[in-house]
Amino acid sequence: MTSSLLNQPLLVLTNVPEEALAQSLARALVEEGLAACVNILAPVASVYRWQGQVEHATEIPLLIKTTQARYEDVERAICRAHPYDVPEIVALPIAAGLPAYLEWMREETGKPLRV
């Protein structure tokens, strides 16, 4: 993958079943330099089909700001922490944004940080 593609800013979406997990996952992603920022949203009601049954759950959505270069590490971190067999992990390319903000995202995810 070329350098410009690796620097592509991404918005990664996931849902977790509880606030404590949302807080710990968000903090870990930022502390490890895998995400520049994680927004923890208000709980949502989710309706989905799982193993042939329609399920209802309350989940906490996370909006994870990262880059393509960090995506695989973000995915691994979510899977390690997540209690679901198949967690929702969806990455969307960010087509445009405030240039200074996108550069900040790249800088924050360009090197691992330990706090």
C-alpha positions in Angstrom: 0.0 0.0 0.0 1.4 3.4 -0.9 2.2 6.0 1.7 -0.7 8.2 0.6 -3.2 5.3 1.1 -1.7 4.5 4.5 -2.3 8.1 5.6 -6.0 8.0 4.5 -8.1 9.1 7.4 -10.7 6.6 8.5 -13.8 6.6 10.7 -14.2 3.2 12.4 -17.5 2.4 13.9 -18.2 -0.2 16.6 -20.7 -0.9 19.3 -20.0 -2.4 22.7 -22.5 -3.7 25.3 -21.6 -1.5 28.2 -20.3 1.9 29.2 -17.2 0.6 31.2 -16.0 -1.3 28.1 -16.6 1.8 25.9 -14.5 3.9 28.3 -11.6 1.4 28.6 -11.5 0.6 24.9 -11.5 4.3 23.9 -8.8 5.1 26.4 -6.6 2.2 25.3 -6.9 3.1 21.6 -5.9 6.7 22.2 -3.1 5.8 24.7 -1.6 3.3 22.3 -1.6 5.8 19.4 -4.1 3.7 17.4 -6.7 6.4 17.4 -6.5 10.2 17.5 -9.9 10.5 19.1 -12.8 8.2 20.1 -16.3 9.6 20.6 -18.5 7.6 23.0 -22.1 8.1 22.0 -25.3 7.7 24.0 -26.7 4.2 24.2 -28.7 3.0 21.3 -31.3 0.3 20.8 -30.0 -2.3 18.2 -32.2 -4.8 16.5 -30.4 -7.6 14.5 -30.6 -11.2 13.5 -28.1 -13.5 15.2 -28.1 -17.3 14.8 -31.6 -17.3 13.3 -33.2 -15.2 16.0 -34.1 -11.5 16.0 -32.3 -9.9 18.9 -32.7 -6.6 20.7 -29.8 -5.1 22.7 -28.7 -1.7 24.1 -25.3 -0.8 22.9 -22.8 2.0 23.2 -21.5 3.3 19.8 -17.9 4.3 19.4 -16.7 6.6 16.6 -12.9 6.0 16.2 -10.8 8.4 14.2 -7.7 6.8 12.8 -5.8 6.1 9.6 -5.6 3.2 7.2 -2.1 2.5 8.5 -3.6 1.8 11.9 -6.8 0.0 10.9 -5.5 -3.6 11.4 -4.2 -2.7 14.9 -7.5 -1.0 15.7 -9.5 -4.1 14.5 -7.3 -6.4 16.6 -7.7 -4.2 19.7 -11.5 -4.2 19.3 -11.6 -8.0 18.8 -9.4 -8.6 21.9 -11.6 -6.5 24.2 -15.0 -7.3 22.7 -17.2 -9.9 24.2 -19.2 -10.6 21.0 -18.2 -13.5 18.7 -18.6 -11.2 15.7 -18.3 -7.5 16.8 -19.5 -4.8 14.4 -16.4 -3.2 13.0 -16.9 -0.9 10.0 -14.4 1.5 8.5 -15.4 4.4 6.4 -12.9 6.5 4.5 -13.0 10.2 5.3 -13.4 11.9 1.9 -12.9 15.5 3.2 -12.4 17.4 6.4 -10.7 20.4 7.9 -7.1 20.0 6.7 -5.6 20.9 10.1 -7.9 18.3 11.8 -7.0 15.6 9.4 -3.3 16.3 9.8 -3.7 16.2 13.6 -5.3 12.7 13.1 -2.3 11.6 11.1 0.2 13.0 13.6 -1.6 11.3 16.6 -1.7 7.9 14.9 1.7 8.1 13.3 3.6 6.7 16.3 2.7 4.6 19.3 2.3 6.5 22.5 2.4 5.2 26.0 0.9 7.2 28.9 
